[in-house]
Amino acid sequence: EIEKEFEKLKEKYHCQTSFKKLTDFVYREAYKDHFADFYKDMTKTGVPERMIFDSCKFFQDLWNFFPHQSLNAKCPAEKYKEFYGNG
């Protein structure tokens, strides 16, 4: 579902990067203090700044529902569930 949304955004904003490049970027992130740097650094992958500003929810979902190496290949949503349970 997130990948389909990306394909629509990619066309709308003439983005030259691939979904794989974005998920690889998320996987390798290593932010210690400033999650906001994620948005700034995302432009280095070829994502237009306007796309990031206009599509914040998409990038939040990308961050929350794709694995991060720093979380032992789990996504933040999985870690939240582990810590707080299902409900």
JOZIKA-V615733 format. One record per residue. N is the residue number from 1. SS is DSSP state (@ for helix, = for strand, . for the rest). PSI is psi as a letter, one per 40 degrees, with the letter a starting at -180 (* if undefined). OMEGA is omega as a letter, one per 20 degrees, with the letter a starting at -180 (999 if undefined). Layout:
N:SS:PSI:OMEGA + N:SS:PSI:OMEGA
//
This chain:
1:.:d:r + 2:@:d:r + 3:@:d:r + 4:@:d:r + 5:@:d:r + 6:@:d:a + 7:@:d:r + 8:@:d:r + 9:@:d:a + 10:@:d:r + 11:@:d:a + 12:@:d:a + 13:.:e:r + 14:.:f:a + 15:.:h:a + 16:.:e:a + 17:.:i:a + 18:.:i:r + 19:@:d:r + 20:@:d:r + 21:@:d:r + 22:@:d:a + 23:@:d:r + 24:@:d:r + 25:@:d:r + 26:@:d:a + 27:@:d:a + 28:@:e:a + 29:.:i:r + 30:.:f:a + 31:.:h:r + 32:.:d:a + 33:.:d:a + 34:.:g:r + 35:.:d:r + 36:@:d:r + 37:@:d:r + 38:@:d:a + 39:@:d:r + 40:@:d:a + 41:@:d:r + 42:@:d:r + 43:@:d:r + 44:@:e:r + 45:@:e:a + 46:.:e:r + 47:.:h:r + 48:.:i:a + 49:@:d:a + 50:@:d:r + 51:@:d:r + 52:@:d:a + 53:@:d:a + 54:@:e:a + 55:.:f:a + 56:@:d:a + 57:@:d:r + 58:@:d:a + 59:@:d:r + 60:@:d:r + 61:@:d:r + 62:@:d:r + 63:@:d:a + 64:@:d:a + 65:@:e:r + 66:.:i:a + 67:.:i:r + 68:=:h:r + 69:@:d:a + 70:@:e:r + 71:@:f:a + 72:.:f:r + 73:.:f:r + 74:=:i:r + 75:.:i:r + 76:@:d:r + 77:@:d:r + 78:@:d:a + 79:@:d:r + 80:@:d:r + 81:@:d:r + 82:@:d:a + 83:@:d:a + 84:@:e:a + 85:.:a:a + 86:.:e:a + 87:.:*:999
//
